Amino acid sequence: MTKAEYIRKMYSILVPMCAKNGFHNVAAGMIAQSIQEGWNSELARKYYNYWGMKVGDNYKGKTVVMDNKQKTDRATYRVYTSMENGCEGYFAFLKYSRYKSLKNCTTDIEYLNKIGPCGWNSNVGYGDRCKKHLPDVYAVLNQSVPALQLWQIGKTYTTQQDLNVRWEPNGDKKLFSELSANAKEHAFIGTSGEGILKRGTRVTVKDIQTIGQTVWLKIPSGWICGKNSRNIYVL
């Protein structure tokens, strides 16, 4: 199974299961997480465990002992019998009380931001690593993703590459001297004096506008490109 085939098949399974289990608009985020966990690993291919779920005290099903993805540790993992059964196992795992708040998420971004701190993976940046797979998922699904599925006004996100700041959506670029004091601390001067926000800058969305296939995000210093038909620049 190719990665694209996997994404399409997994999406067709997860969407109705999300509705059944009380999750909203987060199927693509779940797929992105499974890609991060090793969608094509031996654990996934042979045992249909796409999210690396280990055995817990309440699990009574079949198990397998394997090295983790990084080959740094051996652990006992849950075993499933099909792709659908593996997804059922994922939702069963999410019934642990520590994941209860995930049902309040309404976007893929929000879901991936929360699942690590909820207890899935305490390593710093886990959610960001999962989110990096979202553009691939959206591209395969050929979704015209609504802006509000990716961003919410008042929430804070991270730039995925260096970005120009503009006076208005698709408007003239701002000079470095025209940026706010805070923005200057996270920007550099371009070849023509423009102010360019550095990759990894945290930005708060104040407004959202869509022009054609490009979504523009208003931040305190101006407007930046959130996504276009090829890439997502802010997650």
N, C-alpha and C positions, 0 to 999 in steps of 0.2 A: 504494500500500500504506500503510495506516495504521500508526501506531506499534505498536498492539496486535497487528495482523496480523504485523508484522515480528518482534516478540518471540516470538510463538507459532511462527512458521515457523523462525526461527533456532534456537529451543530444540530443535525436532524434528530439526534437522540436527546440532546440536552434541553432543547427548547421546551418540549412537552413535559419533561421531567422537572424543569425549573418551575413551570406553572403548577404542577402537581404538588411540589414541595414548598411553595411559597416564596420563590426567588423571582426577581423581576429584572429583565433586561441585562442579565449578566452572563449569558451563555458564552459569548465570545471571550469574556474575561476568564471564565473557567477553562476554556480551550487554551488560552494564552498561558495560564498557570500549568496546564498539563504539558505544554511544550517545554516550559522551563524545567519541569521535573523529569523530562526524558520521554517524550511521546513514542520514540522509536527504540527505547532501551529493551533489553531482554525481559525485564520485569513487565513492560507494557506489551511487547509482542507475544510472549508466551503465556503470561499470567493475567493479562488484561487489567493490570494495576497501573493506571496512567498518571496517578498523582503521588506515587511513592508512599502509599499508606502502610504504616507498620502495624503489627499486631498490638492490640490493647487488652486490658483486663476483661472486657466484655465481649471480645470477638471469639466466636466458636467455629469459624469456618476453616478451610484449608490454608496452609501456610507454606512459605518457601524461605530458606535462608540464603541470602545473596549479599555480595558486596554492594555498597551504596554507589551512586553515580560517579563519585569522585575516586572510588576504589580505595578509600581511606578507612572504611569500617564495614564490618559484616553485621547484618541485622535480619530480623525475621519480619517478612512482609505478608500482607494479605493476598490471597489468590482468588481470582474470579474465573468464570467459565466462558464469558463472551464480552464483547464491547458493551452491550447493554447492561450486563450484570456488573461490570466494572463501574459503570456510571451510577448504578443503583447503590453500589458500595460507597461511592463518593458521597452521595447524599445521606447515606446512613452515617458516615463519618461526621458529616456536618451537623448531625443532631446532637453532638456533644454540646453542653451548655455554653462553652466558651465561644462557640461560633454563632450563637443566637442573634447577635447584632447584625450579622451579614444579611439577614432577611430584610433589613431596612435599606440596604443599598439599592440604588436605582440606575447606576451606570457601571460599566466595566471598570472604569478608573477607580471609582469609590470602592468597589469590591476588592480589587487587587491592592489598594492602599491599606485596607483593613485586615485582610486575611492573615498576613504575617504577624502583626501585633496581637491578633486574636489567639495565636498559639501555634499556627501551622509551621512557621519558620521564624525564629527570633533573630536571625542574622540581619544586620542593618542593610537596607537596600533590597530586600527580597521582593517587595512589591514593584520596585522600579525595574528589576530584572525581568519580572513577569510581563510588565507593561511594554517592554521593548518588542514583544512578540505580537502585540495587537495589530500593528500595521499589516503584517503578513496575514493575520487572520481576516481582517477586513478586506484585504485585497482579494483573497480567495473567495470569500463570500460575496464579493462584488456589492457590498453594502454601500448605499449612500447614507453614511452614518450621520444622523442628526447631530448638530453641534451640541445640543443639550445631553446627548448620550455620552459625549466625551468630557464636557466641561459644564460647570455650574457657576453662575455669578456669585461672587463672594468667596469662592474656594481658591486654594493656592496650588499651583502646579509647577513643573520643572521644564525648562527649555532643553530640548534634545540636541540642539546645535546652535551655533552663533546666529543671532537674528538682528536684523535692522529694526529700528523703532521708527514709526511713521506718524505724521500729524493726523492722518485719517486713514480708513481702510483703503489700501492700494494707493495711498497718497505719497507725498514727498517724504524723503527720509529726514529724520531729525539729526541735527548736528550733535556732537558729543556735548558741546556747551549748553545745549537746549534740554538735556536730560535732567531729571530730578537728582538731587544730591545722593540719594540712596542708589539710584540706578547707575550713577557714575562709578560707584564702588564695585559694580559688577559688570562693567562694560569696558571697551577699549575704543580707540579712535581708528576709524577706517581710512582708506587712502584718500578720500575726499573730505575728511573731517567729520564724517557721519559717526554717530554713536552706535556701537554694536554690542548688544547684550551677549555675554559669554554663555556658552553651553553650561548647563547645570544651575543656572540662575533660577531662584524661586520667584514666581510672579503670581499676583492676585488678580483674578479676572473681574473686571468691572462692567463689561458689556460684551456682547457677541453679535457680530454681523456676518452674513454670508453673501458673497458676491460670486455668482456662478458656482464653480466647484471649490472655491477658496473660502475658508472661514477665518475671519479676523477677530482677534481678541484685544479688547481694550484693557490696558494695565495702567497704573498710576502715571507712567511716563509717556504714554501714547498707545499706538496700535502695533501689534506684532502678528505675524502669520501663524495661525494655529495649525492649519493643514491645507493641503491642496489635493489635486487628483492623484499625486504620486506619493506624498509622504505626510506624516503627522509630526509636527515640530515641537509641540508642547504636550506633555503627558503628566 
